């Protein structure tokens, strides 16, 4: 266990990082991504031991007496690893379908920066557009106000005056002025199977700090909320259906990886030759992509993840914490998106 559990855990983690990075590079060059699930790992060992010895004695000549012995030990490791490609309905559920905002937003409660989280997962928030993609201009059609909103949300998150609330209570139908509070729990006798559906709320905590109050006011303005609203329900879609809601049009895993591929570094020769379009620039107050992927004839020895694609290396620098953090978010989101997934990889280690 001490040897195999950690060794296989490291190997699976490194493989998943490289697979994710390779799929980003593939998408940039219009190659279809491939996703393989490691469903089972069986560690098989065989040991062979032999020991022999003896003593030779000669009464007539004591000098020739001697003791001898010999031994041998051999070990062979023959693991069996089972892979399963994502296809059909499983591919549609895990890769193509957008991830629900109620799944994404609670990640900010665990310390993930909300600005990075929404840059990766949100196509738009209340009509404020994130970078769209190639063909929408040099900046991908993004809105500067989108990034201003994320910057304000991050400041509030860091100061502890913004959080996300998750509940199974239904929103009250008589809420007004943009404050969407869920005070009335559904009755268990109404026969509605939706009583266990989770709802997510963005909560702006009251504060006496005038600068934070000003930032909260700007957030309410950008999200078209009432000036006194303390919380608003987060729903999926391009625009809210009711006053007091925040509509987030979320991305699928495929859309997230494609967006990262639009922003990665590629050789100018490939752009001139038409093998890939130009890289999309950043808009607003951001001046770098979420995950900074470098390219070159060889990868540095100290890298976070590196892959070889058609004779050229692509990597994430190990000293780039921001890129590593965002890339880890992508992997966490990929695990959360696996709604039709099995129990995961099973590692079988024979003992005895």
C-alpha positions in Angstrom: 0.0 0.0 0.0 2.8 2.5 0.9 4.4 1.9 -2.5 1.5 1.4 -4.8 -1.3 3.7 -3.6 0.9 6.9 -3.8 2.7 5.8 -7.0 -0.5 5.1 -8.9 -2.2 8.3 -7.6 0.8 10.3 -8.8 0.8 8.6 -12.2 -3.0 9.0 -12.7 -2.8 12.7 -11.7 0.1 13.5 -14.1 -1.6 11.6 -16.9 -4.8 13.5 -16.5 -2.9 16.8 -16.6 -1.2 15.9 -19.8 -4.3 14.6 -21.4 -6.2 17.9 -20.6 -3.3 20.0 -21.9 -3.0 17.9 -25.1 -6.7 18.3 -25.8 -6.4 22.1 -25.5 -3.6 22.0 -28.1 -5.6 19.7 -30.3 -8.6 22.0 -30.3 -6.4 25.0 -31.3 -5.3 23.1 -34.4 -8.9 21.8 -35.2 -8.1 18.3 -34.1 -10.9 16.4 -32.3 -10.2 16.0 -28.5 -10.0 12.5 -27.1 -11.0 11.6 -23.5 -10.0 8.3 -22.0 -11.2 7.2 -18.5 -9.0 5.0 -16.5 -11.6 2.6 -15.2 -9.5 -0.1 -13.5 -5.9 -0.6 -12.4 -4.8 -4.1 -11.4 -1.3 -4.3 -9.9 0.1 -7.8 -10.5 3.4 -9.0 -8.9 5.4 -12.2 -9.1 8.2 -13.1 -6.7 10.8 -15.8 -7.1 13.2 -16.7 -4.3 15.8 -19.4 -3.9 18.5 -20.1 -1.3 21.0 -22.9 -1.1 24.1 -23.6 0.9 26.5 -26.3 2.2 29.7 -27.2 3.9 32.6 -29.2 2.5 35.1 -30.8 4.9 38.2 -32.9 4.1 39.7 -34.7 7.2 43.1 -35.1 5.5 43.5 -31.5 4.6 41.8 -29.1 7.0 42.9 -26.1 4.9 40.5 -27.1 2.1 37.4 -27.1 4.3 35.0 -24.4 3.4 31.4 -23.2 3.7 29.4 -22.0 0.8 26.0 -20.6 0.0 24.1 -18.8 -2.7 20.7 -17.2 -3.2 18.6 -15.3 -5.7 15.5 -13.1 -5.7 13.6 -11.8 -8.7 10.4 -9.7 -8.9 8.2 -8.8 -11.9 5.4 -6.2 -11.9 2.8 -6.6 -14.6 -0.1 -4.1 -14.0 -3.2 -4.3 -16.1 -4.8 -0.9 -16.8 -8.3 -0.6 -18.4 -9.3 2.5 -20.4 -12.7 3.5 -21.6 -13.2 6.3 -24.2 -16.0 8.8 -23.6 -18.6 8.2 -26.3 -22.3 8.7 -27.0 -24.5 9.8 -24.1 -21.6 9.9 -21.7 -19.7 12.2 -24.0 -22.7 14.5 -24.3 -23.3 14.6 -20.6 -19.7 15.1 -19.6 -18.2 17.2 -22.4 -21.0 18.9 -24.4 -23.7 19.9 -21.9 -23.1 23.2 -20.0 -22.4 22.9 -16.3 -25.1 24.2 -14.1 -24.4 27.5 -12.2 -25.5 25.7 -9.0 -22.6 23.3 -9.5 -20.1 26.0 -10.4 -20.8 28.8 -7.8 -20.2 26.8 -4.6 -16.6 26.3 -5.7 -16.0 29.9 -4.6 -16.9 28.9 -1.0 -13.9 26.6 -1.0 -11.5 29.5 -1.7 -11.4 29.4 -5.5 -11.1 33.0 -6.8 -14.5 33.9 -8.2 -13.1 36.0 -11.0 -11.0 33.1 -12.4 -13.9 30.7 -11.9 -16.3 32.9 -13.9 -13.8 33.7 -16.6 -13.4 30.0 -17.2 -17.1 29.0 -16.9 -19.3 31.9 -17.9 -20.1 32.8 -21.5 -22.1 35.8 -20.2 -23.5 37.2 -17.0 -26.7 39.2 -17.4 -25.9 40.0 -21.0 -22.3 41.0 -20.3 -20.2 38.9 -22.6 -17.0 37.0 -21.9 -14.5 36.3 -24.7 -16.5 34.4 -27.3 -13.9 33.0 -29.7 -12.3 33.2 -33.1 -14.2 35.2 -35.7 -15.5 37.8 -33.3 -12.7 40.3 -33.7 -9.2 40.5 -32.2 -10.6 40.4 -28.6 -13.3 37.7 -29.3 -16.3 40.0 -28.7 -15.8 40.3 -25.0 -17.3 43.1 -22.9 -15.1 45.3 -20.7 -17.9 45.5 -18.2 -17.8 41.7 -17.8 -14.2 42.0 -16.4 -15.0 45.0 -14.3 -17.8 43.0 -12.7 -15.4 40.1 -12.0 -12.9 42.4 -10.5 -15.4 43.9 -8.2 -16.7 40.4 -7.1 -13.2 39.3 -6.4 -12.6 42.4 -4.2 -15.8 41.7 -2.2 -14.9 38.0 -1.9 -11.4 38.8 -0.6 -13.0 41.2 2.0 -15.5 38.6 3.1 -18.6 40.7 2.2 -19.8 38.5 -0.7 -20.7 34.8 -0.6 -22.8 32.2 -2.2 -25.8 30.5 -0.5 -27.1 27.1 -1.6 -30.5 25.9 -0.5 -33.3 23.6 -1.6 -35.9 26.2 -0.6 -38.0 27.6 -3.4 -37.7 31.4 -4.1 -40.6 33.4 -2.6 -43.0 34.5 -5.3 -43.7 37.9 -3.7 -40.1 39.1 -3.7 -39.7 42.6 -5.0 -37.1 45.2 -5.8 -34.5 42.6 -6.9 -34.0 41.0 -3.4 -34.7 37.4 -4.2 -35.0 35.7 -0.8 -36.0 32.1 -0.3 -38.0 32.2 2.9 -40.8 29.8 2.2 -39.9 26.1 2.1 -42.0 24.0 -0.1 -44.4 21.7 1.6 -43.6 18.0 1.6 -47.2 17.2 0.8 -47.4 19.1 -2.5 -46.1 16.1 -4.5 -43.6 18.1 -6.4 -40.4 16.2 -7.2 -38.6 19.6 -7.6 -38.5 20.1 -3.8 -34.9 18.8 -3.6 -33.6 21.0 -6.5 -30.8 23.2 -5.3 -30.9 27.0 -5.8 -27.9 29.2 -5.6 -27.9 32.8 -4.4 -25.3 35.6 -4.6 -25.2 37.2 -1.2 -23.9 40.7 -0.5 -23.1 41.0 3.2 -23.8 44.4 4.9 -20.7 46.3 5.7 -19.8 49.6 7.3 -16.8 50.1 5.0 -17.7 52.9 2.6 -15.3 51.7 -0.1 -16.8 48.2 0.0 -20.3 49.7 0.0 -19.4 51.5 -3.2 -18.2 48.3 -4.8 -21.4 46.5 -3.8 -23.4 49.4 -5.4 -21.4 49.0 -8.6 -22.1 45.2 -8.6 -25.8 45.9 -8.2 -25.7 48.4 -11.0 -23.9 46.0 -13.4 -26.3 43.1 -12.5 -29.4 45.3 -12.7 -30.4 44.7 -9.1 -32.2 46.9 -6.7 -30.0 49.4 -4.9 -30.9 47.7 -1.5 -30.8 44.1 -2.7 -28.7 41.9 -0.4 -29.1 38.6 -2.4 -30.2 37.4 -5.8 -30.9 34.0 -7.2 -28.4 32.7 -9.8 -30.1 31.1 -12.8 -28.9 29.6 -16.0 -29.5 31.6 -19.2 -28.5 34.6 -21.2 -30.9 37.0 -19.4 -32.9 36.8 -16.2 -36.5 35.9 -16.4 -37.5 37.7 -13.3 -36.5 40.9 -11.5 -33.9 40.1 -8.9 -32.2 37.2 -10.7 -28.7 36.9 -12.0 -28.5 35.0 -15.3 -25.3 33.1 -16.0 -24.9 31.5 -19.4 -22.4 28.8 -18.5 -20.1 26.8 -20.7 -19.5 23.2 -21.3 -16.2 21.5 -20.8 -15.6 21.5 -24.5 -16.3 25.3 -24.7 -13.9 25.9 -21.7 -11.1 24.0 -23.3 -11.8 25.6 -26.7 -11.6 29.1 -25.1 -8.3 28.2 -23.5 -7.0 27.0 -26.8 -7.8 30.4 -28.5 -5.6 32.2 -25.9 -2.6 29.9 -25.9 0.8 30.7 -27.4 1.5 29.2 -30.9 4.3 29.6 -33.4 3.9 32.6 -35.8 4.9 30.3 -38.6 1.7 28.1 -38.0 -0.5 31.3 -38.1 1.1 32.5 -41.4 0.8 29.0 -42.9 -2.9 28.9 -42.0 -2.6 25.9 -39.7 -4.2 27.8 -36.8 -5.8 31.3 -36.5 -4.3 34.2 -34.6 -4.4 34.2 -30.8 -7.2 36.1 -29.2 -6.1 39.1 -27.0 -7.5 40.2 -23.7 -9.9 43.0 -23.0 -10.5 45.3 -20.0 -8.2 45.2 -17.0 -6.9 41.7 -17.7 -3.7 41.4 -19.7 -3.1 37.6 -19.7 -5.1 34.4 -20.3 -6.5 32.3 -17.5 -4.0 29.5 -18.3 -0.8 30.7 -20.0 0.4 27.9 -22.3 3.9 28.3 -23.9 5.3 26.7 -27.0 8.8 25.9 -28.2 11.1 23.3 -29.7 11.6 21.8 -26.2 10.0 22.1 -22.8 11.9 23.3 -19.7 12.8 20.7 -17.2 10.8 22.3 -14.4 7.3 22.5 -15.8 3.8 21.9 -14.4 2.6 19.9 -17.4 4.1 19.5 -20.9 3.1 17.6 -24.1 4.6 17.0 -27.5 2.3 17.7 -30.4 3.6 17.2 -34.0 7.2 17.8 -33.1 6.7 20.9 -30.9 6.3 21.2 -27.1 3.6 23.0 -25.2 3.8 23.5 -21.5 2.6 25.4 -18.4 5.4 26.9 -16.4 5.8 25.5 -12.9 6.5 29.0 -11.5 3.2 30.4 -12.9 0.9 29.9 -9.9 -2.1 31.7 -11.5 -2.1 29.4 -14.5 -1.7 26.3 -12.3 -4.6 27.4 -10.1 -6.8 28.0 -13.1 -5.8 24.7 -14.7 -6.6 22.9 -11.5 -10.0 24.5 -11.6 -10.6 23.1 -15.0 -9.7 19.6 -13.8 -12.1 20.0 -10.8 -14.8 21.2 -13.1 -14.2 18.2 -15.4 -14.8 15.9 -12.5 -18.0 17.8 -11.5 -19.2 17.6 -15.1 -19.1 13.8 -15.1 -22.7 13.4 -14.2 -23.1 10.0 -16.0 -19.7 8.8 -14.7 -19.1 5.6 -13.0 -17.4 5.1 -9.6 -14.0 6.1 -11.0 -10.8 4.1 -11.4 -10.6 1.0 -9.2 -7.1 0.0 -8.1 -6.7 -3.6 -7.2 -3.5 -4.5 -5.4 -2.9 -8.2 -4.6 -1.6 -8.8 -1.1 0.2 -11.9 0.2 
